[in-house]
Every structure is written in C-alpha cells, then in structure tokens.
C-alpha cells in the first residue's frame, strides 16, 4: 500500500467479516433467480422472493443476492436495484446485493447512482456484484444497448469509470472531474461540505471462467464464482484469482465465494423431479428456444431425443440435489476442496413454495438458528 493512500482501517469500503451460523463450514448465502415456472405469474414469484429473503434473514444466511436477467419468461427480476429496494424494508440484518449487475448493459453512472441510493437507504448492508455477460441472448442485448457496440471488450474501461464514480476520485484531466457526480455518493458529500456520510457498496467481481478471476485478483477485490453455470472451472478460477491477487484498500488477502445450483426436498425423488425442470429449461436455452421451466408433470410426457437426454444429464450433474443433508454434505465437500471463504446457493425448481422449502431444509441440515 502506498504512503499517499488512506490506511485500510480508515476506509469504510473494506470487506466486512461475516459470522457463519449453525454447522455450516463458512458463511452461507442465498442467490435468487426469481424462478417463474410455467403456470405461475410474476406476482406470485416476486412475493415468493420477498418471503425467501425474510426466511434468509431469520435463519442467519449471510447474504441475499438477486440476479439480473432479461427476456426470459422463467425469470422475473430484470432490475436487481428495484428488487433490493423492496427487500431493504422487508429484512433487518442480512446483507443484500446484486449477483449481479451486468455492467455492459448500463452506463457506469447509472449503476453507481442506483447502488449509492441503496447504500444510503441501508447503510452497511449493500453488495454490488459486477458481471460482464449480458444476462440474456444477443438480440435482447442489442435492444438493451440500443445497438451500441458495448460489450466485454469495453468491460475494463467501464469498470474503471464505475470505481471513479463510487470513490469520487476521477483524475484531474478527466472530463467528468468536478462536473459529474454519482448521487447519493461521496461526491455529493464533498460538494455539500460535510464529512463522509456513506460507505461505498461492497463491490465484488463475478465470473464463471478465468477472466474475471484474474481481474478481481489484480484489483484486490473479492471474487464470486458462478459454479451453477460452470462448476468444472471453479478450481481453475480460484487458483488464477489467488495467484494474481494484490492487496488493496478493500482486502489484505484473497476472499472467495462459490455459488452452486441446488434443490433440497423431503425425498431424493422429489428433488430429482424439480432438478429436471431446471435442466429442461437450460436445454431449451441451448437450443435457442425461449427459457421456460415446465412442471415435472409436463416433463413426464416430453419425447426426449438421445441428444436432449445427454444435455439434460449434463445440467443435472451441475447441481446438488437430494435431501437437505445430502445437499449440505456436497457443499461441505466442495468447500473443503476449493477453500472457498463463503458459499452461496441458488434454489432451482419449478414451484415457488418448493424453492422456499429447499432453503429451509438446507438451513435445517446446518442447524442454522
């Protein structure tokens, strides 16, 4: 750390330590996709998400993150910031965040403004997970960006601009210096002549490959890996992150989170049926079809080809499913192998109430309060 920087303990952007609850090996969190199975409405789904967040708050889960997706009938959250603003009033202590905001879809100023507002409404409880994927298909990405050629190739520049807005530290020769401020934020405090009143949201980089892992390491940021998408890359990505890690004002040492797709039920059979619904929806997406999540009853009538069954099997193997104890055992094993500092699960099934029950069973298996 250079002499002209504020010591880490004086910076209010440092990653705050979390306490694990129950018998979980490390802090355990929830990611919510707001899954909307066929036959259910967005109204039912979003109310279910609110109930899931309240459950997570009561049972001692460390974080509750919501994901950004677009043009997917099976997922109802397109704006994490809007969802989080509701959850602030529904919860008391759990950290709330985006897992994540897909930065290529937004001007960095918009992201800084939205999460500055959330931080002002819930000081010390907001996480900002940043991703570089579109969270949708190429057609929808074009519609989101008005046809502008903004994508992964511009990601590092966008990320740099986002941090300048969050930290109010544009260089002197930047055209935004003392002309554009993210409000609420540190620039607003400075312009109003008051001491720093806000923390910066806790910023994470998200990824499912090695690119964001290396970038997170070089910037000294916490790194969250989307193992629900590519568990085969988890150990490689964590290794790259740790090898590239450079201490920062946020972290003295690497800090990792691994997220897994799960489904817990009273029986192995029921868990498998719900997992099949998710696997079917991913198969449709790989075929270029609309992302829908049919019920297990509908799947029983579906005439699968050999290739489709192979795709389904591949997605089933990406998930941990079974009883709560079975899922917890799998999570314990992968935490030990990967050395993840935190675990996160996304419950993926067709029925809203089943998703809440899945989270309850995992909390029970870990004897969370």
N, C-alpha and C positions, 0 to 999 in steps of 0.2 A: 504494500500500500504506500503510495507516495505521500510526501510530507504535506502537500497542499490539500489533501482530502480530509474530510471530517472523519474522525475515528468511527469505527463500526458501531460502537455502543451509543454514539450520539446520533446516529442516523436512524430515523424511525421507519426505514424501508427494509431493515433486516428481517430475515425469515424468522417468525416466532415459533419457538419449540412447542410441540403438541404432546399431550399425555395419552398413552394408549389406555384403553378401557377393557376390563374383563381379561380374558386369556389370550387375546389377540397378540401376536408376536411384536407388532408395531402398530402405530395408529391406523385405524381402518376407516375408510370414507366411502361415500356413495357418489356415483355419476348417474345422472338421469337423462335418458334419451327421450322421455315423454312418449314412450311407445304407444301407438294408437292402432290396435288390432282391428281387422275388418269386423264391422258390426258395432264398433264403439265410436263415439263422437269426440271431437277435440275438447268439448266442455267436460265430458267425463274424464278424459285423460288428464287435463290440466288440474282438475280438482284432485285427482288421484296423486299427481305430483306434489301438490300442496300437502296432502296427508302424508306422503312419503317423507317430505322434508321435515315435517313435525315429528314423525317417528324417529328419524335420524337424530334430531335434536334431543329427544327424550332419552334415546338409548345410548348416547355417548359416541356416535360416529363423529369423526374429527372434521370432515369437510363434506359439503353437499355442492357438487358442481352440476351445471346443466350444459348440454352440448348445443351447438348451432348447426342446423341442417336446413336445407331449402328444397322445395318442390318434391317432398317425399310424403305421400299420404299416410305412411305408417309412423311418422314422427311429427309432433305438433309444436315444438319450440323452434321458431326461426330467429327469435331475438332473446338471447340469454339475459341481456340487461333488463328487459321488460319483466321477464320471469323472476329475476333476482329481486327486483324492486318490490314485488308482492311477497316474496319469501322473507324479506327482512322483517316485515310486520308479523309474520306467522311463526318465527323462530326466536330463540332467546340467546343462544350461546354458540351454536355451530358456525364455523366459517362457511361462507357462501361464495361461489365463484363460477366462472365460465370454464368449461373444459371441452372446447374453448371457443374463443373468438377467432374467426378465420380472417386474419389481417388483410389478405389481398382483396377481400370483399368490401373494405371500408377505408376511408381516409383515416390516417392515424389520429388526427384531431378528434374525430367522432368517437373513437374508442377511448381516448384519454378523457373526453368530456363525460361520456356515459359512466365510466368506472370511477371517475372523480366524484360524480354525483352519488354513486352507490357508497363510496367510502365516506362521503360527508353524512349520509343517512345512517350508516352502520360502521362507525369508526373502529378500525382494527379487526374487521371481520370479512374483508373482501379480498378474494383471489382473482387475478386476471391471468387465465391461461391463454397463450397465444399459439395459433397454428398457422401453417402456410398452405394447407389444402383448401379447396373451395367449399367443402362440405356439401357437394352436390355434383350434378353432371355438367358437362361443358356448355350445353345450351343455357342452363339456368345461370351458370357463372357469367356467361356473356350478358344475360339480361340484368344480373345484379350490378355488373360493372359498366353497363351502357356501352358495351362493345370495346371498352378501352383495353389496351394491351397491358394490363396489370396482373401479374401473376407471380409464380415462385421466383422468377428471375429478378424481381424487384423487392423481394422479401426483406433482405438485409437492410436496404435503404429505408423501407417503410418502418422496420423495427427501430432503426436508429432515430428516425423522426418521432416515433411514439415515445421513446425514452426522453427525448429532449422536451416534449410537451409535458410528460409526467414530472420531470425533475426541474423544469423551468431553467434549463441550462444551455440554450442554443448558443453557439459560438458568436462572437461579435460580428463576423462578416456574413452571418446567415440572414436572409431577408425577413425571416419571422422574428428575429430578435427584437424584443420590446415592442412588437406590433401585433402578435397573435398569442393569445393565452388559452390554455385549457381550463375552463371554468365549470365547476369548482376545481381548485388545484393550488399548487404552490405559487404560481404566477399571480393568482388573484390575491393571495395573502400579501405578497410583496407589493403589488400595486396599491393595496389598501393600507399599507404601512403597519401591518400587525405581525406579531410573531407567527411562526409556522403553526398553523392550527390543524393541519391534516397530515396523516401519513400517506405515503403513496400506496396504492393497492399492491399486494404481494404478487409479483409477476413471475410466471412460470413459462417455460417453453415446452410445447407438446410435440410429440412425434411418434412415428411408427417405423422409422428407419434410422440411419446413422447421421443424416444431415443435421437435424435439429439437436441431436445429442452432442455433436461436436461444437455447434454454435453455442448451446447452453453452457458447455464447459468453458469455452473461451471467454464468455461474458460473466462467468461466475454466478449463474442463475440456477435455481432448482429446475430439475428436468422430470417431466411426467411422460411415461411411455404407454402408448395405446396398445396393450397386448391383446385387447379384444379383437383387434384387426390383424396383427402380425406377431403372435407370440414367439414365432421362430426367430425373430430379430431381437428379442429382449436382451439376452445376454451380450450380444454383439454391441447393441446400442449403449448399454450401461458401461461396457468396457471402454468404448470410444469417449463417452462423457467423462469418465474418471481420468483417463489418460490426458485429455485435453483441458481438464479443469484448472482454472486460475482463480485464486482467492479474490474476492471483491468486497465492496461495502455491504453486500447482501449476505454473502456466505464465506466462511473461512475454509470450509471443506465441502466436497460434493454432497448433494442431497437429492435422492431419487424417489420417485413414486411409480409404481406399476399398477395399471388398471386392467382388469380381466372381465370378460363376459361370463355371467353366472346365472344359474337358476336353481333355487332350492325349493323343494316341495316335501310333502309328508312321505312320499314314496319315490323310489328311483323311476318307476314307470311314468308318473305324472311329470316329473322333472324332464324326462326324455321327450315326452309329447310336446311340452312347451318349448324346449330347445329346438325341436323340429320346425316349429313355426318360424323361429328366427332364421334357422338355416335356409328354409324355403324362401324367405324374403331376400336373403343375400344372393341366393341362386337367381332369383328374378332380376336383381340388380345387375348381376354379371352377364345376364342375357340381354341387357339393355331395356328391360321392362320396368314398369312402374314399381317402386318399392312398396309392396303391400305385405301385410302379415296375416295370412289366413288362420282360421281356427284349426286346432288339431282334428276336429271332426271333418272339416273340408279336406284336410291333407290326406285323410284315410282313403278318399275317393280319387286322389290325383294319380294319373297314369305316368309315373316317372320312367324316363328312359335310363339306360345304363349310365350315360354321361351325367345326367342330372343327379342320379343317386351318388355318383362319385363326388360331385360338387357339394352335395348335402353333407356327405360324410366328412369332407374337409372342414366345413364350417362347424360341425358338431365337435370335432377334435380341438377347435379353438376355444371351446367353452368348458367351464367346470360346472357340472350339474349333478344332482342327486339330492340326498337329504342334507340338512344343514351341516351335520357332522362331516359328511363326505366332502362338501364344498370347502369347509374350514380346513380339513386335512390337506386338500390340494393346495390351498392358499399358503398354508404353513410351509409346505414342501418347496414351493416356488420362491417364497420369501427367503428361505434358507439358501437356496441355490443362487439366487440373484443378488442377495444382500440389499434388497430394496428397503429404504428407510421408512416408506409408507406403502400401504396397499389401498386400492380403491376397487370397487366392484360396480358393474352396471348390470342390473337385473333385466334379462331379456326374455320376455314371454308374451303371449297373446292377450291375456286377461289382466286388466288393471289391478284388481284386488289380489290376483296371484303374484304380481310384482311386489306389492307391499308385504304379502305373506313370505315371499322369498327373503326379503330383507330382514323380517322378524326372525325367521328360522336361523339365518346366519348369525344374527346378534345373540340368539339363544345359545347357539353352539359355542360361541365365545364367552358365554356368561356375562354379556355386557349389561350394565345396570338397567 
